[in-house]
Amino acid sequence: MGAWIDGFQKAGAVVNVFRSRRTGSIVGMGSYMRPDPANGVVEIGAVAHAPVMQRSPVSTETHYLLARHVFEDLGYRRYEWKCHNENAASKRTAERLGFTFEGIFRQHIVSKGANRDTAWYSMIDSEWPALKAAFEAWLAPENFDQNGRQVRRLEDIRASQMRGE
């Protein structure tokens, strides 16, 4: 895997490895890809989560921190998420996290010898304050019961904020 990451970094990607605070083991990764500082655009890609990280508060918090870094530390205008159009799980995740679906790039690339249609999603800087507020409300301790289960879904928090509740 080291050679793969090295190649990725040589192509300009910034690889983030996620470690468990409890065990120190690697539980996932995600990369800032195609950084374009002049236009304030970066893509999150090569996202992989170990089963322990999947569908967990840690996953949501990680993506919140990645987005916060893009908008608040880097001052970027646009944060992109792209995935194979047939990857329903990735598309659901992008939407759950607050990325807006922008469309399908048909025959965008050739992957494993076949045409790949790519679904494009984005967050933009003007949306970030509301998205950030929803993330922080979802991540708040009071949004989890004694068993660590969410009380309110992130999507529901965003929707209620949009209604002014």
C-alpha positions as CSV (number, residue, x, y, z in Angstrom):
1,M,0.0,0.0,0.0
2,G,2.9,2.3,0.6
3,A,3.9,2.5,-3.1
4,W,0.3,3.2,-4.0
5,I,0.1,6.1,-1.5
6,D,3.5,7.4,-2.8
7,G,2.3,7.4,-6.4
8,F,-0.9,9.2,-5.3
9,Q,1.1,11.9,-3.5
10,K,3.4,12.3,-6.5
11,A,0.3,13.1,-8.5
12,G,-0.5,16.0,-6.1
13,A,-2.9,14.2,-3.7
14,V,-2.7,14.8,0.0
15,V,-3.3,11.5,1.7
16,N,-4.9,11.6,5.1
17,V,-4.8,8.4,7.2
18,F,-7.3,8.0,10.0
19,R,-6.2,6.3,13.2
20,S,-8.3,5.2,16.2
21,R,-7.4,7.3,19.2
22,R,-8.3,4.2,21.3
23,T,-6.2,1.6,19.6
24,G,-3.8,3.6,17.4
25,S,-4.7,1.3,14.4
26,I,-5.5,2.7,11.0
27,V,-9.3,2.8,10.4
28,G,-9.5,4.7,7.1
29,M,-8.1,7.1,4.7
30,G,-9.2,9.9,2.4
31,S,-7.2,12.1,0.1
32,Y,-7.5,15.7,-1.0
33,M,-7.1,15.3,-4.8
34,R,-6.6,17.7,-7.7
35,P,-5.9,20.7,-5.4
36,D,-6.4,23.9,-7.3
37,P,-5.4,26.8,-5.0
38,A,-5.8,29.4,-7.7
39,N,-9.4,28.6,-8.1
40,G,-10.0,27.4,-4.5
41,V,-11.1,23.9,-5.4
42,V,-10.2,20.5,-4.1
43,E,-11.7,17.1,-4.3
44,I,-12.0,14.4,-1.6
45,G,-11.3,11.0,-3.0
46,A,-9.8,7.6,-2.5
47,V,-12.0,7.3,0.6
48,A,-11.8,4.0,2.4
49,H,-13.1,3.1,5.8
50,A,-12.4,0.0,7.8
51,P,-15.6,-1.7,9.1
52,V,-15.1,-0.2,12.5
53,M,-15.3,3.3,11.0
54,Q,-18.2,2.7,8.6
55,R,-21.5,4.2,9.5
56,S,-20.0,5.6,12.8
57,P,-19.8,9.0,14.4
58,V,-16.1,8.8,13.8
59,S,-16.7,8.7,10.1
60,T,-19.0,11.8,10.2
61,E,-16.6,13.7,12.4
62,T,-13.7,12.9,10.1
63,H,-15.6,14.2,7.1
64,Y,-16.6,17.3,9.0
65,L,-13.0,18.0,10.0
66,L,-11.9,17.5,6.3
67,A,-14.5,19.9,5.1
68,R,-13.7,22.4,7.9
69,H,-10.1,22.4,6.9
70,V,-11.0,23.0,3.2
71,F,-13.2,26.0,4.0
72,E,-11.7,27.5,7.1
73,D,-8.0,26.8,7.0
74,L,-7.4,26.7,3.3
75,G,-10.1,29.3,2.4
76,Y,-11.3,27.3,-0.6
77,R,-14.5,28.0,-2.4
78,R,-15.5,24.5,-3.5
79,Y,-15.1,21.0,-2.1
80,E,-15.9,18.2,-4.5
81,W,-16.9,14.5,-4.2
82,K,-16.9,12.3,-7.2
83,C,-17.7,8.6,-7.4
84,H,-18.6,5.9,-9.9
85,N,-22.3,6.4,-10.7
86,E,-23.0,2.8,-9.8
87,N,-21.5,3.2,-6.3
88,A,-24.8,3.8,-4.5
89,A,-23.1,3.7,-1.0
90,S,-20.7,6.5,-2.0
91,K,-23.6,8.6,-3.5
92,R,-25.7,8.2,-0.3
93,T,-22.7,9.2,1.8
94,A,-22.1,12.3,-0.2
95,E,-25.7,13.3,0.1
96,R,-25.9,12.5,3.8
97,L,-22.8,14.7,4.4
98,G,-24.4,17.6,2.6
99,F,-22.8,17.5,-0.8
100,T,-25.1,18.7,-3.6
101,F,-25.5,16.4,-6.6
102,E,-24.5,18.3,-9.7
103,G,-24.8,15.6,-12.4
104,I,-23.3,12.7,-14.2
105,F,-20.2,13.0,-16.4
106,R,-20.9,10.3,-18.9
107,Q,-18.0,8.1,-20.0
108,H,-15.8,10.3,-17.8
109,I,-13.0,7.8,-17.5
110,V,-12.0,4.3,-18.4
111,S,-11.8,2.2,-15.3
112,K,-10.8,-1.5,-15.3
113,G,-11.3,-1.6,-19.1
114,A,-14.8,-0.2,-19.1
115,N,-16.4,3.2,-19.4
116,R,-17.2,4.8,-16.1
117,D,-19.9,7.4,-15.6
118,T,-19.0,9.7,-12.7
119,A,-21.5,11.3,-10.3
120,W,-20.3,14.8,-9.2
121,Y,-21.2,16.4,-5.9
122,S,-20.0,19.6,-4.2
123,M,-20.1,21.8,-1.2
124,I,-19.4,25.5,-1.7
125,D,-18.2,28.2,0.7
126,S,-21.6,30.0,0.9
127,E,-23.2,26.7,2.1
128,W,-20.5,25.9,4.7
129,P,-21.9,27.9,7.6
130,A,-25.2,26.0,7.5
131,L,-23.5,22.7,6.9
132,K,-21.0,23.3,9.7
133,A,-23.9,24.1,12.1
134,A,-25.7,20.9,11.2
135,F,-22.5,18.8,11.6
136,E,-21.8,20.4,15.0
137,A,-25.4,19.8,16.2
138,W,-25.2,16.2,15.0
139,L,-21.8,15.6,16.7
140,A,-23.0,17.1,20.0
141,P,-23.1,14.6,22.9
142,E,-26.8,15.3,23.5
143,N,-27.5,13.9,20.0
144,F,-26.5,10.4,21.1
145,D,-28.3,8.1,23.5
146,Q,-26.6,6.1,26.3
147,N,-25.8,3.3,23.7
148,G,-24.1,5.8,21.4
149,R,-26.9,5.8,18.8
150,Q,-27.9,9.0,17.1
151,V,-31.1,10.8,18.3
152,R,-31.5,12.8,15.1
153,R,-30.1,12.1,11.6
154,L,-27.8,14.7,10.1
155,E,-30.2,15.1,7.2
156,D,-33.0,15.8,9.5
157,I,-31.0,18.4,11.4
158,R,-30.1,20.2,8.1
159,A,-33.8,20.1,7.0
160,S,-35.0,21.6,10.3
161,Q,-32.4,24.3,10.2
162,M,-33.5,25.2,6.6
163,R,-37.1,25.5,8.0
164,G,-35.8,27.8,10.7
165,E,-36.6,25.4,13.6
